[in-house]
Amino acid sequence: MLMLAFACIAMAQKPPAEAAAEKTRALQKELNLTKAQTEKVSAVYREAYEKFDKILIVAKGNREKIKTCVRPLRAVTIDKIKNILNAQQFAAYNSITCNGTYNRDTTGYK
């Protein structure tokens, strides 16, 4: 989970729409998302990245504050994604994002 937070920090340096688009493209490829799912996932990530940018501004570089604020945002984001994906896709999503395979490259995955 901590890796995801730090990966989000790296992605947050980009505009939220761009970061969300990159994350969505990676998930679309990994999870074989439908067009409707892709649009919904993109909207969820765009909202999450916008909120994350605000967290970074308020936290002023304080990693503990960032971590504390990101936890509930991450939980809400995952819950929204879970409601978009089917059970098989969510299992793969959970494996990708929760088991440390997420990193800071341009696709979001190793």
C-alpha positions in Angstrom: 0.0 0.0 0.0 2.8 2.3 0.8 4.3 1.7 -2.6 1.1 2.8 -4.2 1.1 6.0 -2.3 4.6 6.8 -3.4 3.8 5.8 -7.0 0.8 8.2 -6.8 3.2 10.9 -5.7 5.2 10.4 -8.8 2.1 10.4 -11.0 0.7 13.5 -9.2 3.5 15.6 -10.8 1.5 15.3 -14.0 -1.9 17.0 -14.5 -4.7 14.8 -13.0 -6.3 14.1 -16.3 -3.0 12.9 -17.8 -2.1 10.7 -14.8 -5.6 9.2 -14.8 -5.4 8.5 -18.6 -2.0 6.7 -18.1 -3.3 4.6 -15.3 -6.5 3.8 -17.2 -4.6 2.8 -20.3 -2.5 0.4 -18.2 -5.5 -1.1 -16.5 -7.4 -1.3 -19.8 -4.6 -3.4 -21.2 -4.1 -5.6 -18.1 -7.8 -6.2 -17.4 -9.3 -6.1 -20.9 -11.7 -3.4 -19.9 -14.8 -2.7 -22.0 -15.2 0.8 -23.4 -17.8 1.6 -20.8 -15.6 0.3 -18.0 -12.7 2.3 -19.4 -14.7 5.5 -19.3 -15.9 4.9 -15.7 -12.4 3.9 -14.5 -10.9 7.0 -16.1 -13.5 9.2 -14.3 -12.7 7.6 -10.9 -9.0 8.0 -11.4 -9.3 11.6 -12.6 -11.3 12.5 -9.5 -8.8 10.6 -7.3 -5.8 12.3 -8.8 -7.4 15.7 -8.5 -8.0 15.0 -4.8 -4.5 13.7 -4.4 -3.0 16.9 -5.9 -4.9 18.9 -3.2 -3.6 16.5 -0.5 0.0 17.2 -1.7 -0.6 21.0 -1.5 -2.1 20.8 2.0 0.6 18.3 3.3 3.5 20.5 2.1 5.8 17.5 1.7 5.0 15.9 5.0 5.1 12.2 4.1 3.2 11.1 7.2 0.4 13.6 6.5 0.3 12.5 2.9 0.1 8.8 3.9 -2.6 9.5 6.4 -4.7 11.4 3.9 -4.1 9.0 1.0 -5.4 5.9 2.9 -9.1 6.9 2.9 -8.8 8.3 -0.7 -7.3 5.0 -1.8 -10.0 3.0 0.0 -12.8 5.0 -1.7 -11.1 4.7 -5.1 -10.7 1.0 -4.8 -14.3 0.6 -3.7 -15.4 2.6 -6.8 -13.2 0.5 -9.1 -14.6 -2.7 -7.5 -18.1 -1.6 -8.5 -17.0 -1.2 -12.1 -15.1 -4.4 -12.6 -16.3 -7.9 -12.7 -15.1 -10.4 -10.1 -12.2 -11.8 -12.2 -11.0 -8.3 -13.2 -11.2 -7.1 -9.6 -9.1 -10.0 -8.5 -6.5 -9.1 -11.1 -6.7 -5.4 -10.2 -6.3 -6.2 -6.5 -3.2 -8.4 -7.3 -1.7 -5.6 -9.4 -2.3 -2.7 -7.1 -2.1 -4.3 -3.6 0.7 -6.8 -4.0 3.6 -4.5 -4.8 3.7 -4.8 -8.6 2.8 -1.1 -9.0 5.7 1.1 -9.8 6.6 4.5 -11.1 7.1 3.8 -14.8 4.9 5.5 -17.4 2.4 2.6 -17.6 2.1 2.3 -13.8 3.1 -1.4 -13.9 6.3 -3.5 -14.1 
